[in-house]
Amino acid sequence: MSSILDEYEDSQNSRHPVQHSSRLSAANIGITHSGFVNVRLEEEKPIFNKQRIDFSPPEKINHFAVCNNQLCMSLGKDTLLRIDLAKPDQPNQIELGRKDDSRVHKLFLDPTGSHLVISLSTSECLYLNRNTQKVRSLSRWRGHLIESVGWNKLLGTETNTGPILVGTSQGIIFEAEISASEGSLFNTNPDQYFKQVHSLEEDGKPAPVCCIEVERGPESKVVIIATTRKRLFQFVGRVAEGSEQQGFSSVFSQNQELLPSFQEFPFNMGYSEITFYTSKLRSCPKAFAWMMGNGVLYGQLDYIRPDSVLSDVQVWDYTPDIDFSFNKPISIVLTQFHFLLLLPDRVKAICTLNGQVVYEDVFPDKFGTLKKMIKDLAGGLVWIYTEKAVFRYHIQREARDVWQMYMSMNKFDLAKEYCRDRPECMDMVLAKEAEHCFQNKRYLESAKCYALTQNYFEEIALKFIEAKQDEALKEFLLKKLNNLKQSEKTQITLLVTWLTELYLNHLGLLESDEGKHGVFQETRDEFRKFLSSSKHKECLYNNRTTIYDLLASHGNVDDMVYFSVIMQDYERVISHHCQHDDYSAALEVLSKHCDEKLFYKFSPILMQHIPKKVVDAWIQMGSRLEPKKLIPALVNYSQMGSTQQVNETIRYMEFCVYQLTVTEEAIHNYLLSLYAKYKPDSLLWYLEQAGTHASYIHYDLKYTLRLCAEHGYLQACVLVYKIMELYEEAVDLALQVDVDLAKSCADLPEDDEELRKKLWLKIARHVVQEEKDVKKAMNCLSSCNLLKIEDILPFFPDFVTIDHFKEAICSSLQEYNQHIDELKQEMEEATESAKRIREDIQEMRNKYGVVENQEKCAACDFPLLNRPFYLFLCGHMFHYDCLFLEVTPHLSTYKQTKLGELQKKLAAATQTSKSRHRPAPKEKEEGGDTASLGKENAGVSREQIKSDIDDIIAFECVYCGELMIKSIDKPFIDPQKLEEEKSSWL
């Protein structure tokens, strides 16, 4: 008993159960049309897998109950065995303690596995709680043979059952409640109360209540289903919220006014059994199956219906091999898609979808007759027992073949629901659905399904072409296109092109039919949505030439323009508008997309027709356009003399020059040419504000000069001459215009007095000889201080009297006298200065300084008088060599080089002098005079060299002169020797 559930015997090792037509045979496992091969199906385990429990009961098994992993069985006459399936090695055996002839009639275990009701054949009932070992008698139940118990799934706990319903063999339904507590002093019974609430009849006689079930639906609805041998009763009522503890009397009272809803069948086999399928624990059942005399009644439970909760009810007739004389059905269990029917020697599984037997398992005779089949809702296991053995079934992936059944029933949505994770099966369902829709002429639905399958593309396309279903073909191609990967570029290109052709053909047919304008517009919108699809943008762009050709072949201009905009092929769009003389639309496209290249290309033709709008667009573009590239568009029409084009050209050029501050010479030259030809008043103003210096202007001076000369704008020419610094030409030309203008030109060369004088002489000559105006000539003298009366006298004719020049001559003589006086005064000051300088020099010669014997050198701090030294007026005294060392680093490279050369010359001169003090005998006799002369020259040379050296090193005091001032920014320690000096301090 310690290992009752540890080991199992797999009955499948000795025998394979019969599998019927619902399983896929090996012949149709592969899906020929899709390329998928379902090898996995051959390896799948059967849905119903039987296992025998390794358990040999010491006595015969009379009855068996299991729920919530709690197993209870009646052995022999007086033994009860309890097993917690979570701890199968710890069974619990209890003796009932009955000494009379009573035997266990039925066992009832509640959904929690806590409350066990034992119905005895002597119309007595016992109660046993999971947490106790004591069997207690239900005294109030005595006298009734209990056939069924309807447990309270909502209020039942481990210690209390809550209100429950009890059915007896006499057709009476009682309401009761059991508590596991010991009770009070006056009431020690576990049964709290036991009262009759209803009774059932068949043919006017009481009938045993074979099964009873209590369920709670939505909105406080309570449904009670009770069965007799051939009747199924329904009691539907509502219980007020919070009144669940009051029991079910109100439900039965609500049905007393009317006959209870029931279904009856003519034949009975002495008993019946009903089972329910619940998808989740503690939830409402979804389906039922009732085993009775005429077959199995099964269907769905719909709690929304007001009277009867049974829906989609069907009857499965017993197969011919079921004979009530030998092998009546014993028990039934309902799963999600099957109900298992227990016969004395076998188990049959019938599919609730098509009523076919899909599994049949025959038990050997050695185990004895099969007694009962029970399903544990908590674990989902199905238990079967005989007097000698216990079996259980594991139900694995029950829904795996459901898709095929739904598919054969043409319930394709349900079929797809149950094969979502199996692409090979999904493909079969879709193919079948597509074929079914095609045969029923639902071509659009068929196309959508075909597009999801792996069927041959060409085969499907030809089917729709032969059926002349262009809409369905288009739908199929669209779905196929959306399912393609981006890497399948060839297939995408093919489908996109084909779809474009289909759309265009359809649009052509609809356009010719005036009654289908709405459909035409919808189709066009759909087509344009297709063209603008972002998913296929790359394909459309790469094959845009082909799309353009298709659109052009169908004459679909509007859609071609729309497609061009999508492809950002604005050049084609603008060309289209220009060809149709819609220049405003073309300009609108240009302005919207701001493509500079397209502006340069289309501006000439647009300028011809809408110059003002074009210039407005140019101005709006601002600096994004290069004005130089727009000149061809401007020059062409400005030369034609059209006033509007010329004015707009000038407006844009002025915008470029004055607002964009364009500096390109071509722009400024073109604007000058326009000014010269059409707006001469603006020419001079432009030249004046452009500046008078050649580096500041942006136009070509020579071109401007020629342009102004051709049009006779002399004043503008004068201005250009002035900028070119051709002052003589400017004065000559200005004299033809205005003398004042010439005077302003003559004063321009400020640094060249000779040229100024020459220019003013030109003006004076012009005034005297051309205008013969002596007064103006005299004004010239007053305007220019370089001119004298004697300079302009030659220009006057001989007959002019001196009276006209009297004032000018007197003024000139006065200026001469004043100049002579100034020169005299300067000479006297110079003589006085020279005299003072000579006196200072004489005084310096007699100046001296006194040096004491204890004086020291300012540089080395040693006595001064032991070596040659220098004495400065400031009082500093230095040895010759010390001063040399102090001054040399501060001298320039040139002076250092010169000082080196002087030292070499001094050394050479000194050596020569020493050698001459020791002359040879011959020299004394023969060349006495010559040696004397050489000595004198050497002495003079040495003194001069010393003087030059003194001029360099003793030019000023090294501590008080400029050398000290210049060295103020030099460091005291040479940077190259700084590190060495630092290390010496460490």
Order of alpha helices (4+ residues) and beta strands (2+ residues): beta-beta-alpha-beta-beta-beta-beta-beta-beta-beta-beta-beta-beta-beta-beta-beta-beta-beta-beta-beta-beta-alpha-beta-beta-beta-beta-beta-beta-beta-beta-beta-beta-beta-beta-alpha-alpha-alpha-alpha-alpha-alpha-alpha-alpha-alpha-alpha-alpha-alpha-alpha-alpha-alpha-alpha-alpha-alpha-alpha-alpha-alpha-alpha-alpha-alpha-alpha-alpha-alpha-beta-beta-alpha-alpha-alpha-alpha-alpha-alpha
